[in-house]
Amino acid sequence: MKVHILDDWFDTLRGLPCYAKLGGHDVTVWTDHQPDPLLLAERVQDAEALVLFRERTKIGADLVSRLPKLKLISQRSVYPHIDVEACTAHGVMLCSNMHGGTPSYAAAEHTLALMLASYRQIPQQTASLKAGTWQSGVGRTLRGRTLGLYGYGRIAGAVAGYAKAIGMKVQWWSSEAGRARAARDGETVATSREAFFASSDIVSLHVRLKPETRGIITADDLGAMQPRALFVNTSRSGLVAAGALEAEIAQGRIHAAVDVFDSEPLTDRNHLLLTHPNVLATPHIGYVTEDEFDLQFSDIFDQVNAFADGAPIHVINPEVAT
């Protein structure tokens, strides 16, 4: 098959062990980002399969309708960036492993790194040292603080383990089913949503972005957080109500550490989340490690091979095969 891999910005995949799985295919790797669907359609005109890097490229009818040879889109995890109905209408199968075998330890580690860097003012202290002015302020200790984890899933579970190992207290909030699972597992569940936000020194968000979870974190939630509390988001920006975090940060009351944004790549250097001193921001690198890529794309390339062999796996729109 003619396979096109989009948005491999640092040309990482060709150097990973999993890439050998594509040995029987004609593969083109694109190392830049082309947001214009018309221009993108021109460059991948001969594609029979598209391999995606998460949500880096939006896949809509304006693209798939211009790709007559396209039969497969292969990726991993949720797919809010893909118009599944348009794919189905044009005979394009979407395969996406929604479960995987392990949590993203890379994302969990990055969550801990953001917490540590924010509390210890690592970016500011590093900048001060490089400027020749030595220390720039006084940080805070994580031990003894209360970490509120929103979303009772595998990544949050890994974060909880790291937090407990350094002496933090952990409490949870989630859907009703998630809270019930946490309680059965002997975890501490907050007495109410309001109490969760008000009593957590740090709130870290770990929820999949789906239509029913979009905007699940409201302005009232953020407003309930105590002064100097830290809000961490390594999941998806769309989980927070539009403009709510920016409005709260503008007041200078709470802090934030964010790895995700409404528009990615974020090119507005004047964006509040990049300029406000209470915010530590990173460019969506929570899952960006060689180890994580090898794990994820091993699944994705298995999907490509299964489709080529006539026995597709992890199919989202099986009606295409009928």
N, C-alpha and C positions, 0 to 999 in steps of 0.2 A: 504494500500500500504506500501511497504518497502521504507521508505524515509531516505536518507542519507544527512545530512547537513555538508558541508565542511567548514573548516577554521574558526570555531567559537573560535578564539584563547583564549578568556577569559571566555568561557562557559557562555556567557551572555544570550542567547536566552531562555534557560530553566527557567530563572527567570523573564521573561517578560510576560505581560498579553496576548500578541498575541500567545504565545506558546500553549495555550489551544485549539487553532483552529486545532492542529494536534492530538487531543485526540483520534481520531479513526484510527490512523495509527501506524505502527511499525517504530519508529524513532531511528536512530543512529546519534549522534552528534560527529563530529571529531574536537578536540580542538588543533590540530597541523596542519602544512602545509606539504603536500607531493607533491613536484613538479614533481617527476618522474611518467609519465603516466602509466608505466607498474606496478610499485608498488602500485599506486593509484587504478588501475583496480583490483588488487588482494584484496585490503581491501574493495572495494565497489561492489564486484562481484554479490551480491544478490540485488542490488539497482534497484528498479522500478522507483524511482524519485530521482534526485539530486537537492538539494537546494544550491545556490551559494551566497557567500558574494562578490558581485560586481566582480571585475577582479582578485581576489586573486588566482584563479586557472584557467589555460588555458585549454579549452576543445577542443580537436582536434580529428581527425580520429583515431590517435593512442590510444586514450582512449575509445571513444564510440564504436569502432569496437570490443573491448574486453568486452563489457558489454551487453550480449544478452538479459538480462531481462529489460534493461533500456528503458523506454517509455517517460519519461518527464524530462526536465530540467527547473527549475523554478527560476527566479531571477527578478531583477528590473533594469530599465534604459537600457543604451546602452550595446552592446555586442561585442566589438572588439576582445574580448578574446575567442569567440566561433566560431568554424567552422560550420556555419549553414548548408552548403551543406553536410558536413559529417553527421550531425545530421539527416537531411532529408533522406539521402541515407540509413541510418540504422534505419529508422522508429522512430526516437526520436523527440518528439515535444518540441519546445522551446517556453516557455511563459514568457513574460517580459513586465511589465507595463511601457510603455515609457513616460507616462505623469504624473501620480500621481495627487494628489489633491492640494498639497502645495509645495512651494520651500523648499529646505533643509536649514532651518534656522540654523542648526548646522554648515553647511559649510559656510554660510554667517557670522555667529558669529566668526568662526575660522579665516576667512579672516580679519575681523576687529582686532582680537586679534594679528595676525601676524603683521599687520600694526603698532599697538600700541607698541608691544614688540620690533619691529625693530627700530622704531623712538625713543623710550625711553630707548633703550639698556637694556631691562629688564634681559635677560640671563646674559649679562656681569656684570651688576650691582649686580645681585644676587650672581654670582660666586665670585665677589670681596668682598662682605659682608661676605660670608661664609669663605673666606680666611683670614678674619681679617684685610682687608686693606681699608674698608669703600668705598667711592665713587670711580668709575673708569673712569669717563668721563662725558661729557655733552650731553644730548639728544636733540631732536627736538620736536616741537609741531605740531600736525596734523591740528589744526584749521587754516583756511586760505589757506591751501595747495590745489592743484588741483589733484583730483583723476580721472584718466582715466579708465573707465570700458570698457573692450573689450568683446562684446557679450551682446546683449540686451535680457536677459532672466530673469527668476524669481529669481534666486539666486543673480544675479547682481543687480536686483531691490531692494532686501532686503539690500544688501551692501550699495547701494546708499542712502537708508533711514537712515541707521546708520551713514553714513558719513555726510549727511546733518545735522543730529541732533547734531553733534559735531562741526559744522561750517566749513565743508570742501566744496569746490566747486567741482561739478561733471560734467564731460563731457564724451561723449560716442563715441565708434567706433564699427562697427559690419558689417555684410553683408549688401548689398544694401537694402534688405527688412527690416532688423533690424534697420538700420539708418532711414528708412522712418517711421517705427512705433515710434521710439524715437522722431522724429521731430513732428509727429502728437500728441504725448503725451505732447508736450511742453518742452521736454528735450533739453539740449545743445549738439549738435552734432559737433564734430571737423570739420573744413573746409576741411581737407584732412587727409589721413593716416599718412603722414609725420608730419603734425602739431600736430596730436593726441599724438604721441610718444614724440615729441620734447617739448611739452608744459605741459605735465603731470608730476607732482612731483612723483606720484605713478601710475603705470599701474597694474591693476588687471585683470587677465584673467578668463573669465567665458564662455567657449564654450564646447560643447560636442565633444568628440573625435570620428570622423567618417573618412572614407577614404578621403573625400574631405577637411577635416580640419586638417589632419595630417601635421605638419610642417608649420602651418599657420603663426606662429610668426617667422620671419626670422632674420638672423644676421643683416641685414640692419635696421630692426625695432628696435632691441636692441641698435644698434650703434647710432640711432637717439636720444636716451634718453639722457637727460641732466646729467652732472656729479652729483653724489650723489643721483640720482633718484632711486626709489625702484621698482623692478619688483616682483609681487606677483602671485604665481600660486598654487591655491588650486583645479584646475580642473584635467588636465592630462598632464603628462610630454611630451607625444607624440605630443602635440599641438605646441611645440617649435621645430624648425629644429634641427636635431641631432647635438649636440656639440656646438650649437650657444650660449647658456647661459653660459656654462663653459668657452668658449673662451672669452666672454665679461667680466665675473667675474674675470678671470685670469689677466685682464688688471688693475683691481682695481678701475675702474672708476664708476661703478654703484653698487647698492646693490640688494640683492634678498632675498625673504622670500618664501620658497617652502615647499609644503606638499606632493609633488608627484615626482616620480623618474622613469627613464627608466627601472630600474630593481628593483622590489619589492618582498619580503623585501630586502632592501639595506644592504648588509653585509660588503661592502668594507669601512672600517673605514678611509681609506686614500683618499676617494673620495673628489674631490675639493669642492663639495657642502656641505660637512660635515666639512671641515677643514679651508676654507677661512674665514677670520674675517668679510667679508662683507655679509656673508650669514647666515640667520636664517633658520634652517631646522627642520621640524617635520615629524614623520613617518606615513603619510597619515591618519591623524586623523580628517580631516575636517568633516566627516559625522559620526564619531565614538562617539555617545552618546546613552545612553539607550533610550531616547525619540525618536531619529531618527531611531534606530533599530526597536523599537516597531511599528512605522509608516510604515517603509519599509517592514518588514517581515509580517505584517498583510496582506499587498497586496500579498506577495509571497505565504503565506499559503492559502489565498483565491484561488489562482491559482491552488495549489495542490488539494484542495477540489473540485474545479470546474472540474478539469480533472478526478478525481476519480468518480464524479457524471455523467460523460459522456457529460458534456457541457463546454469544456475548454474556458477560457477567455484569452485575451491579447496574442493571438497566433501569432508568428512571421513567422512560416512556415506551413500555413494551409494545404498545399498539403499532409502532413503526415496523415491527418484525412480522406483523400479521398480514 
